[in-house]
Amino acid sequence: MPAPRLPAVPTRPIGALVIGDEILSGKRADRHFAHVTEVLGRRGLRLAWARYEGDDLERLAGALRASFAAGDLVFCFGGVGATPDDYTRQAAARALGVPLVRHPEAVAELEAQWGADAYPNRIRMTEFPQGSTIVPNPVNRVASFSIRDHHFFPGFPQMAWPMLDWVLATHYPGLAGPPEGERAIVVHGAGESQLLTLMEDTVRRFPRLKLFSLPSMLPGGERRIELGVKGDPALLDGAIAHLAAGVAAGGFRWEHDVASRADAQARSTTPPK
């Protein structure tokens, strides 16, 4: 049975939920956050939020209840097993107020892989919140599940990442963000407070862009700020020119960052269409 195609809505907030005591304790390092941002970035999308939760049924149910109510598109990693410290399936069911039921397609996948050895314990991993669809697992055929634009994957990257690819290709083939660019200058010798008025003025003049300011301290104590904007490519040149003029008027030295110079060079050498 083909998986239902869910609506592609680029304006919907996208979240990532990474689950497991081992992450919070530092016993294992999370790799999912970086991977999700990379995969979404290739579609021109970005996360609106990311959250870490331990293996706590009530806290996890509360987090999922909130994201279900918000209507967000959420990718969840971890806790979908059947051991006593895995609560994700139960928490999702509790958040939605529905029972856990064995999903026939998940049962068929598990039996095809394990035969009689699927019983009595492995079969528990086919119990999903009522109303779920399955997410096939290409590694060992232990499926996971999707419900209400929330997609649940195992904690193992080797399984989770191909399953994430499948969800995006199957449910959201056309989901993509609008074209977006980024330009920045590097300001030397200034503190953020000295550029605050300029930043506020830039935000007012270019409300469709998002301003960012990333200060750092160089060896020897020199202050450095990466100051830039991101968003509609058609607006970037005007905004960055406004920032550069304001920085220069304040008496501070600035230069385009490497990415900005490369971007400018690419534009200047690209023949017009």
Buried (B, 14 or more C-beta within 10 A) or exposed (E): EEBEEBEEEBEBBBBBBBBBBBBBEEEEEBBBBEBBBEBBEEBEBEBBEBBBBBBBEEEBBBBBBEBBEBEBBBBBBBBBBBEEEBBBBBBBBBBBEBEBBEBEBBBBBBBEBBEEEBEEEBBBBBBBBBEBBBBBBEBBBBBBBBBBBBBBBBBBBEBBBBBBEBBBEBBBEEBBBEEBBBBBBBBBEBEBEBBEEBBEEBBEEBEEBEBEBEBEEEEEEEBBBBBBBBBBBEBBEEBBEBBBEBBEEBEBEBEBBEBBEEBBEEEEEEEEE
